[in-house]
């Protein structure tokens, strides 16, 4: 590998040398192997694209002739050498097109036409077409000024009218080989990027539609047509779009046959074409009111693509392409003027009801035996597909409104009550899926069908996991509605709690219960014991995975938040005692991977509980709870739970990194919940954080310290332990600086220092605190250090002043060159401004000293520009 790198460096230097203009031709000799010939062609391209000015003008014509001859010579291959030579020729054309070779394109057409016999003609055409394909691509990738790029694009675009007839002629040659026709199509796509006239391309596009009948050219023809249709500015050519519409509609027969023959590739390609036309030019075609029937036929064609027979993605892959179109059509209709909007709503509103039926049919699960045969990847794609359908249904509801819910409810009622025609579980699940999709994100509080829906759900026999899961998710999506209709809660809770012990429905059931506890917590007091009993049972039996267990604890937090303190204490103790006792047992055991996982799990449960347990919450209709909370009280969480956790964590978390992270999360959540009720544990927690940070310096410990400072640093009795903790953190950080761990220090500790300084800068006046660490962190973190304690740290400040100035100058220069957002420049200017207020003479001296070295902070700056900058800043 070392030898290869040396060789690569030598070859790169050789390409840049003046001799490369000469040896590249020798490397293209017919007796060389293709790899050497490719290097010769690449060298030629490198010289033309990067070292053009090194070549005397009188040699330009000779180079052009030689290069055209080489392209002709390699027209039979190897392909990689031909392509590289064509790119080199394209680069030469871009250098000379505006001055010395304005007739480049016509000259190329003449140079590569002719030949004896069909085979030779095809070979010459392939070489010509390869040049024409790469020419626009070279223009797109070349580094040029905007003005010159526009001039070159305009010059090439003018040649398109003369190119089109030749390209059509090549396509229509009966004896033309498939690869030649394929390159014609590639040429069309390449030149469309130059914004050529779509009207002049109509003939080529028509020929492309004809080639859809040739299997070997089908894929390329599809790509060509889709690329042509998808040109964002082709809406300017409304007449061309209207001519294109019948050509797309004519593909319906070929599409129908492909579906019957289960030809997925053909049906997929035709669907792409129909969707590209409808999606890209929906608004333009809607504006053509006189042609509304043609566009409606296109919409129906796309609807048939949405309803492609079979299950996605096993039997078909086309229906997913169409979903975005229905968003576009709806948006464009609603953005029209009132008259047109009324017309089109009459036409398309019934069609959107058809769309809902199609989407729900496509969302149906296959039979259980068939689904069991699907691969994991197919199942995941189907899940994502259903999410996309759900999003589409939600959006369609904005157009169809409550009538859509009524429609779904009526169908579900018929399915569940008509005993003569029993429905499959897949049909029932699909309708519930439609309800859930809409209720998940749309406000349906005014709907009159929800009580009926909740009355129908108990009638469903959930003989499938998928159906049972959708039932739970549907109930969860109605949680906000249930909060306003608490009389419906008993029946719903009974169903959810019965399902809670089913591990196969873990995600759906637990998330639903969590949503109900969050949204309906002020109505759950009569049901609190039932919920707590069910939750404790599944937690003790460890039925659910860790994530779902965390959700259950969050649900408990919401539930307990709505209860009076005297009820919370007893329920909380019975709930948490087993976990605290297990922590005690683990703390007395030898550390092991198993004990680590158990400890982290328990801490995660406690953290989840504290994240939602808000004993200060007051809800409407809870006057008795508010009255109880208005009296002086001792927070039960503070004295009975957090203290015991703190004791146990001290004995084990300092040995295990992940445990210390989990411990910090517990105290962070409990501190956010308890706020000032946490006061009795401040000293103990400061000691624990010190142990954690000493063992494993990490950001979570700093975040927790920052919270303590924010809440308690201004209270005199808590000042000593917090100051002692900051001294320890600062000392450890300085040690990390000395061992080269500056990246962690400036990213984690830098933001922490800024947070502390904004809240209580006085803590850094402690005699035992090393202020140098604070300065170095803030210099690297590029935030300004408040100078209210400048006298105490003036020596440190003067020593670091030069570093600050140099750092800011480099950042200013980088920002100016990159042209990025001015937000950082504003912060940098504040640094200079603060320095000028507190030590103007020092700033004046060190600013000029910093700019004195040549090339700093950029080699592009002259001494005059630097001096002007200094004057402007100091003024």
C-alpha positions in Angstrom: 0.0 0.0 0.0 2.9 2.4 0.8 4.3 1.7 -2.7 0.9 2.2 -4.3 0.6 5.6 -2.6 4.0 6.7 -3.8 3.1 5.6 -7.3 -0.2 7.4 -7.1 1.5 10.6 -6.0 4.1 10.3 -8.8 1.4 9.8 -11.5 -0.5 12.8 -10.2 2.6 15.0 -10.4 3.2 13.6 -13.9 -0.3 14.6 -15.0 0.4 18.2 -13.8 3.8 18.5 -15.5 4.3 20.3 -18.9 5.5 17.1 -20.5 2.0 15.6 -20.0 0.8 17.5 -23.1 3.2 15.2 -25.1 3.3 11.8 -23.4 -0.5 11.5 -23.1 -0.6 10.7 -26.9 2.0 7.9 -26.5 -0.1 6.4 -23.7 -3.1 6.2 -26.1 -1.1 4.1 -28.5 -3.0 1.0 -29.8 -0.3 -1.3 -28.4 -1.0 -0.2 -24.8 -3.4 -2.0 -22.5 -6.8 -0.3 -21.7 -5.7 0.8 -18.2 -2.7 2.7 -19.6 -4.9 4.1 -22.4 -7.4 5.3 -19.8 -4.6 7.0 -17.9 -3.6 8.8 -21.1 -7.1 10.0 -21.7 -7.5 11.1 -18.1 -4.2 13.0 -18.4 -5.4 14.7 -21.5 -8.7 15.7 -19.8 -6.7 17.0 -16.7 -4.4 19.1 -18.9 -7.3 20.6 -20.9 -9.6 21.3 -17.9 -7.0 22.5 -15.4 -3.9 23.7 -17.4 -5.5 25.2 -20.5 -3.7 28.4 -20.2 -0.3 26.6 -20.4 -1.0 25.6 -24.0 -0.1 28.3 -26.7 -3.1 29.5 -28.7 -1.5 28.4 -32.0 -1.6 24.8 -30.8 -5.4 24.8 -30.0 -6.4 23.7 -33.5 -3.9 20.9 -33.7 -5.0 19.6 -30.3 -8.6 19.7 -31.5 -7.8 17.7 -34.6 -5.8 15.1 -32.7 -8.5 14.7 -30.1 -11.3 14.3 -32.7 -9.2 11.7 -34.4 -8.6 9.8 -31.2 -12.3 9.8 -30.4 -12.9 8.3 -33.8 -10.2 5.7 -33.3 -11.6 4.6 -30.0 -15.3 4.6 -31.1 -15.2 0.8 -31.1 -13.9 0.8 -27.5 -12.7 0.3 -24.9 -15.8 2.1 -23.6 -14.0 3.7 -20.6 -11.3 5.2 -22.8 -13.8 6.5 -25.3 -15.9 8.2 -22.6 -12.8 9.8 -21.1 -11.7 11.1 -24.5 -15.2 12.5 -25.1 -15.1 14.3 -21.7 -11.7 15.8 -22.7 -13.2 16.9 -26.0 -16.2 18.4 -24.2 -13.8 20.3 -21.9 -12.0 21.7 -25.0 -15.3 22.8 -26.6 -16.2 24.7 -23.4 -12.9 26.5 -23.5 -13.2 27.6 -27.2 -17.0 27.7 -27.9 -17.3 31.5 -27.2 -14.3 32.6 -29.2 -12.1 30.4 -31.4 -14.5 27.5 -32.1 -18.0 28.9 -32.2 -19.0 26.2 -34.8 -18.0 23.3 -32.6 -21.3 21.4 -32.6 -21.9 21.6 -36.4 -18.3 20.6 -37.0 -18.7 17.6 -34.8 -21.9 16.6 -36.6 -20.0 16.7 -39.9 -16.9 15.0 -38.6 -18.8 11.9 -37.3 -21.4 11.4 -40.0 -20.9 9.1 -43.0 -19.2 5.7 -43.2 -19.6 2.6 -45.3 -22.1 0.0 -44.1 -24.6 0.0 -41.3 -22.1 -1.2 -38.7 -19.6 1.5 -39.4 -22.3 4.2 -39.3 -23.5 2.9 -35.9 -19.9 3.1 -34.6 -19.4 6.7 -35.7 -22.8 7.7 -34.4 -21.9 6.1 -31.0 -18.8 8.2 -30.8 -20.7 11.4 -31.8 -23.5 10.7 -29.3 -21.1 10.0 -26.5 -19.6 13.5 -27.0 -23.1 15.1 -27.1 -24.1 13.3 -23.9 -21.1 14.4 -21.8 -21.0 18.0 -23.2 -23.9 19.3 -21.0 -22.7 17.2 -18.1 -19.2 18.7 -18.3 -20.8 22.2 -18.3 -22.8 21.3 -15.1 -19.8 20.0 -13.2 -17.2 22.6 -14.3 -16.2 25.4 -12.0 -17.2 28.6 -13.9 -18.4 32.0 -13.0 -22.2 32.5 -13.2 -21.8 34.8 -16.2 -19.6 32.5 -18.3 -21.8 29.5 -17.4 -24.9 31.3 -18.7 -23.1 32.3 -21.9 -22.0 28.8 -22.6 -25.4 27.4 -21.8 -27.0 29.9 -24.1 -24.6 29.0 -26.9 -25.3 25.3 -26.6 -29.0 25.8 -26.3 -29.0 27.5 -29.7 -27.6 24.4 -31.3 -30.5 22.2 -30.0 -32.7 23.0 -33.0 -30.1 21.6 -35.4 -29.4 18.5 -33.2 -33.1 17.4 -32.9 -33.5 16.4 -36.5 -30.3 14.3 -36.5 -31.3 12.6 -33.3 -34.7 11.7 -34.7 -33.1 10.5 -37.9 -30.9 8.1 -35.9 -33.8 6.8 -33.8 -35.9 6.1 -36.9 -33.2 4.1 -38.7 -34.5 0.6 -38.9 -31.0 -0.9 -38.9 -29.8 1.2 -36.0 -28.6 -1.0 -33.1 -30.2 -0.8 -29.7 -27.1 0.8 -28.0 -27.2 3.6 -30.5 -30.9 4.4 -29.8 -30.2 4.2 -26.1 -27.5 6.9 -26.4 -29.9 9.1 -28.3 -32.3 8.9 -25.4 -29.4 9.7 -23.0 -28.5 12.6 -25.1 -32.1 14.0 -24.9 -32.0 13.8 -21.1 -28.6 15.4 -20.9 -29.5 18.4 -23.0 -32.8 18.9 -21.2 -30.7 20.0 -18.3 -29.7 23.0 -20.4 -33.3 24.2 -20.4 -33.8 23.6 -24.1 -37.1 24.3 -25.7 -39.6 21.5 -24.9 -41.5 22.4 -28.0 -38.5 21.6 -30.2 -38.2 18.3 -28.4 -41.8 17.1 -29.0 -40.7 14.8 -31.9 -38.0 13.1 -29.9 -40.4 12.7 -27.0 -43.0 11.1 -29.3 -40.3 8.7 -30.6 -39.5 7.9 -27.0 -43.1 6.8 -26.3 -42.8 4.6 -29.4 -39.7 2.9 -28.0 -41.7 1.8 -24.9 -42.8 -1.1 -27.1 -39.3 -2.4 -27.4 -38.4 -4.4 -24.3 -34.6 -3.8 -24.5 -35.2 0.0 -24.6 -38.1 0.2 -22.2 -36.2 1.2 -19.1 -34.2 3.9 -20.9 -37.3 5.2 -22.6 -39.1 5.5 -19.3 -36.2 7.4 -17.7 -36.1 9.7 -20.7 -39.8 10.4 -20.6 -39.9 10.9 -16.9 -36.9 13.2 -17.0 -38.5 15.3 -19.8 -41.8 15.5 -18.0 -40.2 16.3 -14.7 -38.4 19.5 -15.9 -39.7 22.0 -13.4 -40.0 24.8 -15.9 -41.7 22.8 -18.6 -45.0 24.2 -17.4 -44.2 27.2 -19.7 -45.0 24.9 -22.6 -48.7 24.3 -22.0 -49.3 23.3 -25.6 -46.6 20.6 -25.4 -48.1 19.2 -22.2 -51.5 19.0 -23.8 -50.0 17.1 -26.7 -48.2 14.8 -24.3 -51.4 13.9 -22.4 -53.0 11.7 -25.1 -49.6 9.8 -25.4 -49.6 9.0 -21.7 -53.3 8.0 -21.8 -52.5 5.7 -24.7 -50.3 3.6 -22.4 -53.4 2.4 -20.5 -53.7 -0.6 -22.7 -50.1 -1.6 -22.3 -50.5 -1.0 -18.5 -53.5 -3.3 -18.3 -51.8 -6.1 -20.2 -48.7 -5.8 -17.9 -50.9 -6.1 -14.8 -52.6 -9.1 -16.2 -49.2 -10.7 -17.1 -47.8 -9.7 -13.7 -45.1 -7.8 -15.5 -44.1 -5.6 -12.5 -41.3 -3.8 -14.3 -43.5 -2.6 -17.2 -46.4 -1.6 -14.9 -44.0 0.2 -12.6 -42.5 2.2 -15.5 -45.8 3.3 -17.0 -47.0 4.3 -13.5 -43.9 6.5 -13.2 -44.7 8.2 -16.4 -48.4 8.9 -15.5 -47.5 10.1 -12.0 -44.7 12.3 -13.3 -47.0 14.1 -15.6 -49.8 14.4 -13.1 -47.6 15.5 -10.1 -45.3 17.9 -11.9 -47.9 19.6 -14.0 -51.1 19.2 -12.0 -51.7 23.0 -11.6 -50.9 23.7 -15.3 -53.3 21.0 -16.5 -56.0 22.1 -14.0 -55.8 25.6 -15.5 -56.7 24.2 -18.9 -60.4 24.0 -18.0 -61.4 23.3 -21.6 -59.4 20.0 -21.4 -60.7 18.9 -18.0 -61.9 15.6 -19.3 -58.4 14.6 -20.5 -56.9 15.4 -17.2 -59.7 13.5 -15.4 -58.8 10.5 -17.5 -55.1 10.8 -16.3 -56.3 11.1 -12.7 -58.3 7.9 -13.1 -55.3 6.2 -14.7 -53.3 7.2 -11.6 -56.1 5.9 -9.3 -55.8 2.5 -11.1 -52.1 2.6 -10.3 -52.9 3.3 -6.7 -55.2 0.3 -6.6 -52.7 -2.0 -8.4 -53.8 -5.6 -7.7 -51.8 -7.5 -5.1 -50.1 -6.7 -1.9 -47.3 -4.2 -1.7 -44.3 -4.9 -1.9 -44.6 -8.6 -2.7 -47.0 -8.6 -5.6 -46.5 -5.0 -6.8 -44.3 -2.0 -6.2 -46.1 0.8 -8.1 -48.9 1.9 -5.8 -46.5 3.7 -3.5 -45.4 6.0 -6.3 -48.8 7.6 -6.6 -49.5 8.7 -3.0 -47.8 12.1 -3.3 -49.9 12.9 -6.3 -53.1 13.0 -4.2 -51.6 15.6 -2.0 -50.6 17.7 -5.0 -54.0 17.4 -6.6 -55.8 18.4 -3.4 -53.6 21.4 -2.8 -53.8 22.6 -6.3 -57.6 22.4 -6.4 -57.9 24.3 -3.2 -55.6 27.0 -4.4 -57.7 27.8 -7.5 -60.1 30.7 -7.7 -63.6 30.1 -6.4 -65.2 29.3 -9.7 -62.7 26.7 -10.8 -62.5 25.3 -7.3 -66.2 24.7 -7.2 -66.1 23.0 -10.6 -63.3 20.7 -9.7 -64.7 19.8 -6.3 -67.8 18.5 -8.0 -65.7 16.4 -10.2 -63.1 15.1 -7.8 -64.8 14.9 -4.4 -66.5 11.6 -5.3 -63.2 10.4 -6.7 -61.5 11.0 -3.4 -64.1 8.8 -1.7 -63.1 6.1 -4.2 -59.5 6.8 -3.3 -60.2 6.2 0.4 -61.7 2.8 -0.5 -58.7 1.9 -2.6 -56.2 3.0 0.1 -58.0 1.0 2.8 -58.0 -2.1 0.5 -54.3 -1.7 -0.2 -53.7 -1.4 3.6 -55.2 -4.8 4.2 -53.0 -7.5 5.7 -52.6 -10.7 3.6 -53.8 -14.0 5.1 -51.8 -15.2 8.1 -50.2 -18.1 6.2 -49.1 -15.8 3.3 -47.9 -13.1 5.7 -45.8 -15.7 7.6 -43.9 -16.4 4.4 -42.9 -12.8 3.9 -39.3 -11.8 4.6 -38.5 -9.3 7.4 -37.6 -6.7 4.8 -41.0 -7.1 3.0 -42.8 -6.8 6.3 -40.9 -3.6 7.2 -41.7 -2.1 3.8 -45.3 -3.0 4.2 -45.3 -1.3 7.6 -43.8 1.9 6.1 -46.3 1.7 3.3 -49.2 1.6 5.7 -47.7 4.7 7.5 -47.7 6.5 4.1 -51.3 5.5 3.5 -52.2 6.7 7.0 -50.7 10.1 6.2 -52.6 10.3 3.0 -55.9 9.5 4.7 -55.3 12.2 7.3 -54.7 14.7 4.5 -57.7 13.6 2.5 -59.9 14.2 5.6 -59.2 17.9 5.2 -61.0 17.7 1.9 -63.9 15.3 2.7 -64.5 16.3 6.4 -66.8 14.5 8.8 -68.6 12.8 6.0 -65.6 10.5 5.7 -65.8 9.4 9.3 -69.6 8.8 8.9 -68.8 6.7 5.8 -66.3 4.6 7.6 -68.5 4.2 10.7 -71.5 3.0 8.6 -69.3 0.4 6.8 -67.9 -0.9 10.1 -71.4 -1.1 11.6 -72.6 -3.2 8.6 -69.6 -5.5 8.9 -70.1 -6.2 12.6 -73.9 -6.6 12.5 -74.6 -8.4 9.2 -74.4 -12.0 10.2 -75.4 -13.2 6.8 -72.2 -12.0 5.2 -69.4 -12.3 7.8 -66.4 -10.1 7.1 -62.8 -11.0 7.4 -60.7 -9.6 10.2 -58.6 -7.9 7.5 -61.6 -5.8 6.3 -62.5 -4.8 9.9 -58.8 -4.0 10.7 -58.6 -1.8 7.6 -61.6 0.3 8.6 -60.3 0.8 12.1 -56.9 1.7 10.6 -58.7 4.4 8.7 -60.3 5.8 11.9 -57.0 5.7 13.7 -55.1 7.4 10.9 -57.6 10.4 10.9 -58.0 10.6 14.7 -54.3 10.5 15.3 -53.6 14.0 14.0 -57.0 15.6 13.2 -59.3 17.2 15.8 -62.4 15.1 15.7 -63.8 16.2 19.0 -67.0 17.5 17.2 -67.6 14.1 15.5 -70.9 12.4 16.4 -69.7 8.9 15.4 -67.1 8.4 18.1 -69.5 7.2 20.8 -70.9 4.7 18.3 -67.4 3.6 17.3 -66.4 2.9 20.9 -69.7 1.0 21.3 -68.9 -1.2 18.3 -65.3 -2.1 19.4 -66.4 -4.6 22.1 -68.4 -6.4 19.4 -65.1 -7.2 17.5 -63.7 -10.6 18.0 -59.9 -9.9 17.9 -58.8 -13.3 16.5 -55.7 -11.7 15.0 -52.8 -9.9 16.7 -52.8 -7.3 13.9 -56.5 -6.6 14.5 -56.1 -6.5 18.3 -53.1 -4.1 17.9 -55.1 -1.8 15.7 -58.0 -1.8 18.2 -55.6 -0.6 20.9 -54.1 2.1 18.7 -57.5 3.3 17.7 -58.5 3.7 21.3 -55.2 5.5 22.0 -55.9 7.9 19.1 -59.2 8.8 20.9 -57.5 9.7 24.2 -58.1 13.4 23.9 -61.8 12.8 23.0 -62.1 10.6 26.1 -60.8 13.4 28.3 -63.8 15.4 27.3 -66.2 12.4 27.6 -65.1 10.6 30.9 -68.4 8.6 31.0 -66.9 6.4 28.2 -63.7 5.7 30.3 -64.8 2.6 32.3 -65.5 0.4 29.3 -62.4 1.5 27.5 -60.1 1.0 30.5 -61.6 -2.4 31.1 -60.6 -3.5 27.6 -57.1 -1.9 27.8 -56.3 -3.4 31.2 -57.4 -6.8 30.1 -55.0 -6.7 27.2 -52.1 -5.3 29.3 -50.8 -8.8 30.1 -50.5 -9.8 26.5 -46.8 -9.4 25.6 -47.6 -9.7 21.8 -49.6 -6.4 22.1 -47.0 -4.7 24.3 -46.3 -1.6 22.2 -49.9 -0.9 21.2 -51.4 -1.5 24.7 -48.8 0.2 26.8 -48.7 3.3 24.5 -52.5 3.5 24.6 -52.6 3.3 28.4 -49.9 5.9 28.6 -51.9 8.3 26.4 -55.1 7.8 28.4 -53.2 8.5 31.7 -51.7 11.6 30.2 -54.8 13.0 28.6 -57.5 11.8 31.0 -55.6 11.9 34.3 -58.0 14.3 36.0 -60.8 11.8 35.4 -58.9 8.7 36.5 -59.2 9.0 40.3 -62.1 6.5 40.5 -60.1 4.0 38.4 -56.7 4.6 40.0 -56.6 1.4 42.1 -57.5 -0.8 39.1 -54.8 0.8 37.0 -52.2 0.6 39.7 -53.0 -3.1 40.4 -52.7 -4.0 36.7 -49.5 -2.1 36.3 -47.8 -3.5 39.3 -48.7 -7.0 38.2 -47.2 -6.7 34.8 -44.1 -4.9 36.1 -43.5 -7.6 38.7 -43.9 -10.4 36.2 -41.7 -8.4 33.7 -44.0 -9.1 30.9 -43.0 -6.2 28.8 -39.6 -5.2 27.4 -37.5 -2.4 29.0 -38.8 0.4 26.8 -42.5 -0.5 27.4 -41.8 -0.8 31.1 -40.5 2.8 31.0 -43.7 3.9 29.3 -45.7 2.2 32.1 -43.8 4.2 34.7 -44.5 7.4 32.8 -48.2 6.4 32.8 -48.0 6.0 36.5 -46.4 9.4 36.9 -49.4 11.0 35.1 -51.8 9.0 37.2 -50.3 9.8 40.5 -50.0 13.5 39.6 -53.7 13.8 39.7 -54.2 12.3 43.2 -54.0 14.0 46.6 -50.7 13.8 48.5 -52.1 11.5 51.1 -53.0 9.0 48.5 -49.8 9.5 46.5 -47.5 8.5 49.4 -48.9 5.1 50.1 -49.3 4.2 46.4 -45.8 5.4 45.6 -44.2 3.4 48.5 -46.0 0.2 47.5 -45.0 0.8 43.9 -41.3 1.7 44.4 -40.4 -0.4 47.4 -39.6 -3.5 45.5 -37.4 -1.6 43.1 -35.5 0.2 45.9 -35.0 -3.1 47.7 -33.6 -4.7 44.6 -31.2 -1.7 44.3 -30.1 -2.4 47.8 -29.5 -6.1 47.0 -27.5 -5.2 43.9 -25.4 -2.6 45.8 -24.3 -5.4 48.1 -23.3 -7.8 45.3 -20.1 -7.9 43.4 -20.4 -5.8 40.2 -21.2 -7.9 37.1 -22.7 -7.4 33.7 -26.0 -8.8 34.9 -26.1 -6.5 38.0 -25.2 -3.6 35.8 -28.2 -4.3 33.4 -30.5 -4.7 36.4 -29.4 -1.5 38.0 -29.7 0.5 34.8 -33.1 -0.9 34.2 -34.4 0.1 37.7 -32.9 3.5 37.4 -34.5 3.9 34.0 -37.9 3.0 35.6 -37.4 5.6 38.3 -36.3 8.2 35.8 -39.3 7.6 33.7 -41.6 7.9 36.7 -40.0 11.2 37.8 -40.2 12.6 34.3 -44.0 12.7 34.4 -44.7 12.9 38.2 -45.7 16.5 38.7 -47.3 17.0 42.2 -47.8 20.7 41.5 -50.2 19.9 38.6 -53.7 21.3 38.9 -56.4 20.3 36.6 -59.9 21.6 36.0 -62.5 19.9 38.1 -60.0 18.9 40.7 -60.9 21.5 43.4 -60.3 19.0 46.3 -56.9 18.1 45.0 -56.0 21.8 44.6 -57.2 22.6 48.1 -55.1 19.8 49.5 -52.1 21.0 47.6 -52.5 24.6 48.8 -51.6 23.5 52.3 -47.9 23.3 53.5 -46.6 19.8 52.8 -43.6 17.6 52.6 -43.1 16.2 49.2 -43.2 12.4 49.5 -40.9 11.8 46.6 -38.2 13.9 48.1 -38.0 12.3 51.5 -39.0 8.7 50.8 -37.6 7.8 47.4 -34.8 10.1 46.2 -32.9 9.8 49.5 -32.8 6.0 49.4 -31.8 6.0 45.7 -29.0 8.5 46.5 -27.7 6.2 49.2 -27.7 3.1 47.0 -26.2 4.8 44.0 -23.2 6.0 46.0 -22.2 2.5 46.7 -22.2 1.1 43.2 -22.6 3.7 40.4 -19.1 5.0 40.6 -17.8 1.7 39.4 -19.8 1.4 36.2 -20.1 4.1 33.5 -23.6 3.3 32.2 -24.9 3.1 35.8 -23.6 6.6 36.5 -25.3 7.9 33.4 -28.6 6.3 34.5 -28.2 7.7 38.0 -27.7 11.2 36.6 -30.9 10.8 34.6 -32.9 9.9 37.7 -31.8 12.9 39.7 -32.1 15.2 36.7 -35.8 14.2 36.2 -36.5 14.3 40.0 -34.9 17.7 40.3 -37.0 19.1 37.4 -40.1 17.6 39.0 -39.4 18.6 42.7 -37.5 21.9 42.1 -37.2 23.5 45.5 -38.6 20.5 47.3 -35.3 18.9 46.5 -33.5 21.2 48.9 -32.9 18.6 51.7 -30.9 16.5 49.3 -28.7 19.2 47.7 -25.6 18.4 49.9 -26.0 14.7 49.5 -26.4 15.0 45.7 -23.4 17.3 45.4 -21.3 14.7 47.1 -22.6 12.0 44.8 -22.0 14.1 41.6 -18.5 14.6 42.8 -18.0 10.9 43.1 -19.5 10.3 39.7 -17.4 13.0 38.0 -14.2 11.8 39.6 -14.8 8.3 38.4 -16.2 9.1 34.9 -16.1 12.8 33.8 -19.1 13.1 31.5 -21.6 15.7 30.3 -24.6 14.3 32.2 -22.9 15.0 35.5 -22.2 18.6 34.4 -25.8 19.0 33.2 -27.0 17.9 36.6 -24.6 20.3 38.4 -25.9 23.1 36.1 -29.4 22.4 37.2 -28.4 22.5 40.9 -26.7 25.9 40.3 -29.8 27.2 38.5 -32.2 26.2 41.3 -30.1 26.6 44.5 -27.0 28.6 44.0 -28.7 31.8 45.1 -29.7 30.3 48.4 -27.1 30.9 51.1 -27.4 27.6 52.9 -26.7 25.6 49.7 -23.8 27.7 48.5 -20.9 25.8 50.3 -21.7 22.3 48.8 -22.3 23.7 45.3 -19.1 25.7 45.5 -17.1 22.7 46.6 -18.6 20.6 43.7 -17.5 23.3 41.2 -14.0 23.4 42.6 -13.8 19.6 42.2 -15.2 19.7 38.6 -12.8 22.5 37.7 -9.8 20.7 39.1 -10.7 17.5 37.2 -11.2 19.5 34.0 -7.8 21.1 34.3 -6.3 17.7 34.7 -8.0 16.6 31.5 -6.6 19.7 29.7 -3.1 18.7 30.7 -3.7 15.2 29.3 -4.8 16.5 25.9 -8.5 15.9 26.2 -9.3 19.5 25.0 -12.2 18.5 22.7 -14.3 17.1 25.5 -13.5 20.0 27.8 -14.4 22.8 25.3 -17.6 21.1 24.1 -19.1 19.8 27.4 -17.4 22.0 30.1 -17.5 25.1 28.0 -21.3 25.2 27.7 -21.6 24.2 31.4 -19.3 27.2 32.5 -21.4 29.6 30.4 -24.6 28.3 32.1 -23.1 28.7 35.6 -21.8 32.2 34.8 -25.1 33.5 33.6 -26.8 32.2 36.7 -24.3 32.8 39.5 -20.9 34.1 38.4 -19.9 34.7 42.1 -19.3 31.0 42.6 -16.1 31.4 40.5 -14.7 33.9 43.1 -13.9 30.9 45.4 -10.3 30.7 46.6 -10.1 27.0 45.8 -11.2 27.4 42.2 -8.8 27.6 39.3 -10.1 30.4 37.0 -7.6 29.4 34.2 -9.7 26.5 33.4 -12.8 28.7 33.0 -10.9 30.9 30.6 -9.5 28.2 28.4 -12.8 26.5 28.1 -14.6 29.7 27.1 -11.9 30.6 24.6 -12.2 27.3 22.9 -15.9 27.3 23.2 -16.1 30.8 21.6 -18.4 32.4 24.2 -17.7 35.6 26.1 -16.5 35.3 29.7 -18.4 38.0 31.8 -15.9 40.5 33.1 -17.7 41.3 36.3 -14.9 39.4 38.1 -12.2 40.9 35.9 -10.1 42.3 38.8 -9.8 38.9 40.5 -8.7 37.2 37.2 -6.9 40.1 35.4 -3.6 38.2 35.4 -5.2 35.2 33.7 -7.1 37.4 31.3 -3.9 39.2 30.1 -2.1 36.0 29.6 -4.9 34.6 27.6 -5.8 37.8 25.8 -3.6 37.1 22.7 -5.1 33.7 22.3 -8.6 35.1 22.4 -7.7 37.7 19.8 -6.1 35.2 17.4 -8.9 32.7 17.8 -11.6 35.3 17.1 -9.7 36.6 14.0 -9.4 33.1 12.5 -13.1 32.5 13.1 -14.0 35.9 11.5 -11.9 35.1 8.5 -13.4 31.6 8.1 -17.0 33.0 8.4 -16.3 35.7 5.9 -14.9 33.3 3.3 -17.6 30.7 3.7 -20.4 33.2 3.5 -22.4 31.4 6.2 -24.9 32.8 8.6 -24.0 36.1 10.4 -25.1 34.7 13.8 -21.6 33.6 14.8 -20.1 36.8 13.5 -22.4 38.7 15.9 -21.1 36.7 18.8 -17.5 37.2 17.7 -18.1 40.9 17.5 -19.4 40.9 21.1 -16.0 39.6 22.2 -14.2 42.5 20.6 -16.7 44.9 21.9 -16.4 43.7 25.5 -12.6 43.8 25.3 -12.7 47.4 24.0 -14.9 48.4 27.0 -12.7 46.9 29.7 -9.1 47.0 28.3 -9.0 49.2 25.1 -5.2 49.7 25.1 -4.5 46.0 25.4 -6.9 45.2 22.6 -5.3 47.9 20.3 -1.8 46.5 21.0 -2.6 42.8 20.6 -4.9 43.2 17.6 -2.1 44.7 15.6 0.4 42.3 16.9 -1.8 39.4 16.0 -2.3 40.7 12.4 1.4 41.4 12.0 2.6 38.0 10.7 2.3 37.6 6.9 -0.5 35.3 5.8 -2.4 35.5 9.1 -5.3 34.9 9.2 -5.4 34.6 5.4 -2.8 34.9 2.7 -5.4 36.8 0.6 -5.2 39.9 2.9 -2.8 42.7 2.3 -1.2 44.8 5.0 -3.3 47.8 4.0 -6.5 45.7 4.4 -5.4 44.5 7.8 -4.7 48.1 9.0 -8.0 49.3 7.7 -9.7 46.4 9.6 -7.9 47.4 12.8 -9.0 51.0 12.5 -12.6 50.1 11.8 -12.7 47.7 14.8 -11.0 50.1 17.2 -13.1 53.1 16.1 
